[in-house]
Amino acid sequence: MTLTNKQTALITGASSGIGKATALAFAKAGVNVALVSRSAAKLAAVASAAQATGVTAKTYVVDLAQVEQVQAQIKAIALDCGSIDILVNCAGMAYIGTLGETPLADWLKVIDINLTSVWQCILGVLPSMRDRAGGTIINVASIAGKQPFPEWGAYSVSKAGLIALSKTLAAEERANGIRVTAICPGAVNTELWDTVESNFDRQSMLTPEIVAESIVHTALLPQQAVIDELTLMPSAGVL
C-alpha cells in the first residue's frame, strides 16, 4: 500500500534488524520516517536508503537503556517531526541464562530495554496522539512472551510484560482513537543472534523483511480496523 497523505513513523532500533527493515518498508510505502538508535553512522546509512524512495528520513541518537531520559527525548523528536502518526518499538536485547543464575543487574537491564524503555517511548508520543484523536502504536514482542523457553527467563518475562502493556494500553486508549498492536514473531535471523550462544538453525528463521511487511500492513490498515495481536512464525514449524 502506498499513501497519498504523508504520515510519519518513528521506529526504534532502526539501525539494524527488524527496525531497519521496517524503516525501509515504510519508506517504500510513502511514509516519512524518524529513525532512533544508538549508532549515528548506521542510522545515516538507513536514512540515505529511505530518502532514495522520496520520503523524509530524520535520525536521532538515543540510548534507550537510559530509561529516565527516554520520554523527554521521544517527545522532543515528535515535536521536531511535527507529529508522529505511527510508533514502532523494535529495539530490544537478547539474554540467555536460567532464572536461578541471572544476576539482578542483568535482569534489570533486560527489563529496562525490552519493557520500560518501550513504555517511556509510548509516553513520549501519547499526549500528541490523544490531541489528534488518532495514532498507531506497534510493539514488537516475541513468541517467547507467550510460551516458556528454558534459559530465556528474563527475556521471556520482558516480552510477556510487553504483551500485557500492549493489551492494557489498547484498552485505555481505544476511546482516544489510538490503535495498539503487539506483534509476536518467532525467531528472526538478525544480529541479535550474534550476541548469544544458540544452536538454532538461522536459515530456518523468519527474515527481518517478512516481519517488517507485517508491521507495515498492520499500521496502514484503515483506521476502522486494528490487529490487536499478531503471532508470526517460521513456516518450518520451529522456534
CORMO-V476680 format. One line per field, one symbol per residue. phi: phi as a letter, one per 30 degrees, with the letter a starting at -180 (. if undefined). A space follows every 10 residues. Layout:
phi: ???
This chain:
phi: .ccccdcbcc bdiddahddd ddedddeddi cdbccbadcd dddddddddd dddjcdbccb dbcdddddcd eddddddddd djacdbcccc dabcaclddd cddeddeddd ddddbddded ddddcdeddd dchalbbbcd caeddcbdbe iceddddddd ddddedddde ddcedciccb bcccdddbdb deddcbdacd dddcddcedd ddedddeddc deedbbcdab cbbdddibi
